[in-house]
Amino acid sequence: MSKYTTGELARLGGVSIRTIQYYDQKGILNPTTISDGGRRLYTDKELKTLRLILLLKSMGLSLTTIKDLLSEDNSTQVLSLMLKEQEKKIQHEMTMTADQLEMIRKVQDSLADYALISQPDLDGIENMMESKPKLTKFRWWMLT
C-alpha cells in the first residue's frame, strides 16, 4: 500500500499543500497515520477521497455538505442520487443551449436577407434574447 506525504498527495490531486492542510483541519480529509517524525501520511484511499471532494466541489457543493455526505453510512447511494440530478440539470441546459444555437443560426442565415425579416419576427427574436440570460451579451453585441 502506497503512503503519501501531504505534498505528494497535493501533487497527485492537483491542489496546493494548503488545501490538503485545510481539508485536514476541517475534518474532511484526515491522514491515515502520522509518522514518528510528525508527518501526516495518506494512502490511496485518501487520494480517492480527495478526488471525490474535488468532483463534488466542482458540482457546487459546499465543504460542509461534502463533509456531511462523506460521513453518511449510505454516502454511495446519496452520491448516486446527486449525480443523477446533476445529469438531468446538465441535459436540460444542453437542450436549452442547442435551442439557442439553432435560433442564432437561423438569424445568421437570414442576415443576408435582413430586409426580409418582418418586424414581428424581429420582436420575437428580441423577446427570446431578453428571456435568455446567456444571450444578453450577444444581444448587446448585435445592437452595437
PyMOL commands that set and color helices and strands:
alter all, ss='L'
color gray80, all
select helices_A, chain A and resi 6-13+17-25+44-58+63-71+75-116+119-131+133-143
alter helices_A, ss='H'
color red, helices_A
select strands_A, chain A and resi 33-34+40-41
alter strands_A, ss='S'
color yellow, strands_A
deselect
rebuild
show_as cartoon
